[in-house]
Amino acid sequence: MSAHAGHAREAGAHEHDHTGRLVVALFLTFGVAVLEVTGGIVAHSLALLSDSAHVFMDVLALGISVAAAWQIRRPANHRRSYGYARFEILAALANGFLLFGVTVAIAIEAFHRFAVPAAPRGAEMAGFAAAGLAVNLLIGFTLARHAHGDMNVRAALLHVASDVVGSAAVVAAGLAVARSGAAWIDPAVSLAVAALIVVGVVRIVGQAADVLLESAPAHAAIPVVRERMRALAGVVGVHDLHVWTIGSNAHVLSAHVLLADKRISEASLIQRELETMLEREFAIDHVTIQFECVSCEADERIVCTQAATGPSVAAGEARSSS
């Protein structure tokens, strides 16, 4: 077996291992969401129900991460030449707007509870939230051990971290209600969690919109990429530079690169150096470059085969006779 084949097999096993952890995290997070919905109903806690909506949002995010890991493996075809990575973007937009509607409903119910107080069962509220917190911490520790070098896993870890914060807030609220009996704590915490959901929704929808608008990713700003390309030996200039995103960790670049007059073999070496640099520094793995020569002499010999009349013909004849 060649070394390249060995590395490819090792990378495939590594990717499969990470996908398996994401699937486990997805099902555990879904279990936390169901647990908190049950707890919200049993304890009559709007804060628990709000946090369950927040956790469901992260179930969506983890589901998108898993779908991205699977979709990237699907080969491109004649119709979808870039593959299926953008399915996750469409799902993110649809579910983002759905979660925003859920957040509005939570806010309406919270203001209603401010007007008509209804004290939840603080001890049960804290107990359900503490169980969810424990599972979220377990998920977080599992993902944190394997997040290095995998952007997909790191993104999932950030969502789980937000779940930990939300669950901890509900635990504190439940204990406060159990001790003081103050009914306003529950809707106040639910509004805080709703605000956390809105921040997440805005981030998800904004990122999806950037992808659909073919914006340059934040880590590969056009001016920075252009300067790094110009810095390579042999490159005279760069124009018509475009960088955009297809899906999770799938970035594309196209550009016109100006070179001095060179042999094809020399230009090919520069192209390989550009591709290596762009993938290593900016995670751009699909590069299309059109080379242009800046020192080639223009061919001034013009052969016209079209019949023409008027002053231009006379001028042309005069030049020919001179």
C-alpha positions, 0 to 999 in steps of 0.5 A: 500500500502506498503512503498516500493511500495509507494517509487517505485511509487514516484521514477517512477513519479520523473523519468517520470517528468525528462524525460518530461523536457528532451523532452521539452528541446529537442524540444526547442533546435531543434527549436533553431537549425532551427532558426539559420540555417534560420538566417545563410541563411538570414544573410549570416552568416557562424558563425550562420550556424556553431553554428546551427551545434553545436546546432544540436550536442546538439540536438543529445545529448539530444535525446540520453539522452531521448532515454536512459531514455526510453530504460532503462525502456525496460525489458531485454530478453533472447537474450539481457540480459542487455537490450537495453541501448547500443543503445545510444552508437551506435547512439553517435558513428554514429552521432559523425562521422557525425558531424565531417564531418560537422565541416570539411565542415564548416572549408573549407568554413571559409577559403574560406571566408577568401580568398574571403571576404563576409560580413554578415548582422551583425544586422540580424546575432545578432538578430537571435543569440540573439533569440537562446540565450534567448531560450537556457537560458530558457532551462538552467534555467529549467533544472538547477532547477531539475539537482540535483541528476540526472546525465542524466539531469546534462549532458543535462545541460552541453550541453545547457550551451555550446549552451549558450556560442556559441550563445553569441559569435555569438551575439557579432560577429554580433554586431561587424560586424554591427559596423565595417563592418569587413568581417573576423569576421564571418569566424573567429567566425565560426572556433571558434565554429567549434573547440567547436564542435570538442571538443564535438565530441571527448568527445562523441566518446571517452566516447562511445569508453570507453563503448564499450571497457568496460573500468571502469567508471571515478567515479569508478576507479578499485584501489579505488573500490578494496580498499573500498571492502577490507575495509569491515569487513570480506573481506580478499581480492579481485581479478579478479575485473572488472567494466564496463558500459552498458549505461547511469548510468548503471554500472556493477561489477564482482569480486572474494572476499576472506573470512575466513571460514564462514557460508552461512548466514554470507557470505550473510550478507557481500554480501548485505553490499558490494552491498549497498556500491557499489551502494551508493558510485559508482552507481554500481547497478548490482553486481556479486560476487563469494566468495572464502574461504582462510582458508579451509583445502585442502582435500588430499585424492585422489581416482583414478579410472583410470588404470595407468602404469609406475613409478608413479604406483609403487610409488603410491603402495609404499605409499599405503603399508606404 
